[in-house]
């Protein structure tokens, strides 16, 4: 990934993504981009693509992209598109589709080289999303394998912090103070230990106690009054 690339998380809801090609590579891209308004254009479609279409995750448009008529269909399909993914088995065709997309101001995720949109290796668990990009697929895969062991634990901590954060928003100002209180939970090894051992209720109790000891008496009363089921009244 070049220095000009900026890592972002983008909401694709309502944004058109067009994938050209209907094979295995297109299917993998479709699984990633299925959160958007997804269209797959190809002469033929793999069973995986057809299955996603039957589930309402994408729309398909049949076209022979090697023909003049097919390229005209591709041009029209890119009207209003946000991202284009030329994922056919023909590199020359992919390059032509990339050129069409760029001339129409559409971002390109290339399968043959580095485009404007680079798809990282992604680990997702609950509200935790880790994206890994090294420019070397083998290294990205290795890092992913190392991190996957810890993601479930991070997701549990994220759920715990989200619960506490909502309570603090009602009772504690300013935001910087809430941040420090949440950091006191994140940095508490005993809370992590509870999560690692599967003691979710114990982790919640310790977390609320850690926060409570840093609150004023009035804030403590308010927190106790709105305490969650897994909080201080265990």
N, C-alpha and C positions, 0 to 999 in steps of 0.2 A: 504494500500500500504506500503510495507516494506521500510526501509531506503535505501536498495540497489537499489530500483527503481528510475530511473531518468526521469522526465517529458520531453517529446520531441514532436516536430511536425516533421513527417517523410513524405517525398515525395514518394508515392507508385507507381508513374508512371513507368511502365515496370517491377514492382516487382510482383512475383507470390504469391497470397494468396489463400489458399485452405481451404474451409469450408466443414466439414463432417456433413451430416444431412441436411434434406430439409424442416424442419418444421418452426414453428413460430420463435424460437430462431435463427435458421440459417438465416431466412429472415431479422431479425433485424441486425445481424452481416453483412449480405450481403449489406445492405443499407450503412453501415459505410465503408466497405472495397471496395466498387464498383469503387473507383478511381484507383484501381490497376488492375493487370491482374488476374481476379477473377475466380476461378473454384469451383463449388459446387458439391460434390460427395454424392450421396444418392440413396437408392432404390426407394424412392418416393419424389415428390417435391410439396410444397404448391403452391397455385395459385399466391402468392406474388413472390415466387422465379421464377416461370415460366414466370410471367409478366416481371420481370427484365431481364430474358434471352431473351425474345422476343424484348426487347428494346436495346439489345446489351450491357447491363451492366455487364453481366457475362456469363460464359459457364457452362453447366451442363454435368455431367458424371454419368450415371446410374450404380449402383453397390450395391450388397447386402453385406454391410460391416460386417455382422455377419458370412459370409462364408469365407473359406480359399481363394477362388478366389477373393473375395471382398477386403480382406486385401492386397492381392498382387497388386490389382489395386490401393489401397491407397498408398502403398509404391512407386509405379511408379509415381503417381500423385504428390508426394512430392519432386520429383527430381527437384532441382533448386528452390524450394519454399523459400520464405522469412518468411512468417507467416502461421501457421496452426491453425485452429479453430475447435476442435472437439466439435460439437454442436448437437450430437444425443441425444435421450431420454434415452440412456443406459449409466450409469456412468462407468460401467466396460469397455464397448467398448470405451468410451471417454478416459479412462486411458490408454488403449492399444494403441490408436491412438496417444496420447501424447508421449508415450514411443517411438513409431516408429519415430515420428517427431524429438524428441530430439536426437535420435541416428543418424539421418541424418543431424543434425546441424541446424534444423529449429526452429525458435522462436515459442512459443505456447501462444495463448490467450485462456485460459481455461474458460469454462462456469460453472464449478463445484467448482473451487477453484482459488486461486491466482496463475497465471502463470507468465512467463517472461514478457508478454505483458498485461498490465492492461488498459482496455478501460475506460476512465473517462466519467462523464456526460458532454456533450458538448453543448455549446450555440454558434451559429454562425450567424453573421449578417454582410454582406459585407466583409470587410477585418479584422473584429474583431472576434477572436475565443477565447472563454473562456472554459477551461477544469477544471472540479471539481472532485476531488477524495478524499474521506474521509475514505474509508474502511467500511463505514456504508451507504448503499444505501438510506435509508430514509433521512439521514442528507444531502447527496449529492443532493437529489431531492429538499429538502427544500431550500438549498442555491441557487440552480438553479432558483427556483421560485422567490426568492428575487432579483436575479441579472437580470433576463430576462427583467424587467421593464426598466433597464438602458442601455441595450446593443444597442438598436437602436440609442440612443443619442451618445454613444461612436462611433458607426459606422459613424455617420455624422461628428463627430470631426475628425475621421481617414481620411475621404475623404478630408476634408478641409486641414488638415496638409499635406496630400500627394501632393495636388496641390501646396501649398506653398513650400514644400521641393524640388520639382522639379525645381521651379524658383530659389531657393537659391543655388542649386547645380551649376547653371550656373554662379552665380555672387558672391558668398561668400565663402571664405576660412578662416580658416580650418574647418573641420567637427565639432570640439568642439564648434565653434562659431555658426554654423547652429543649433546645438543642443540647445544652450542657447536661440536662437531666437525662435525656435519652443516651447521651454518651456514657453516663455513669452506669447505665444498664449494659450497654455493649461491652464496656471494659471490665465487667464483673465476671471473673473466671468461674465463680460458683454457679452463675446462671447458665453459662455455656455448658458446664458439667451436667446440670440437670437436663438440658436439652439433649446432650449426647447420650444420656442414659434413658431417654424416653420419658422423663418425669416432667411432662408439660405443665401440669398444675403446680408443681414445686417451682418451676422456672418462673411462672407468672407471679406466684406469691413472693419470691425473692425479688423479682423486678419491681413490683409495686412497693415493697418495703424499702428498696434502695431509693426509689424516687421519693417516697413519703418522708424519709429522714432529712431530705433537703428542702422541704416545703415549710412555709409558715403555718402556724396553727389553723388559721382560717382556710388556707389552701388544703391542708390535711383533711379538714372537716368536709370540704366540698368534694374532694377526691373520694373519701370514704362513702359519701352519700351517693355518688354516681359510679361506684366501683363495679367492675364486671364480675360475673359469676366466678371467674378463676382468679380473682384478685385478693384483697386483704381479708375478706371474711371467710377464708377457708378454715 
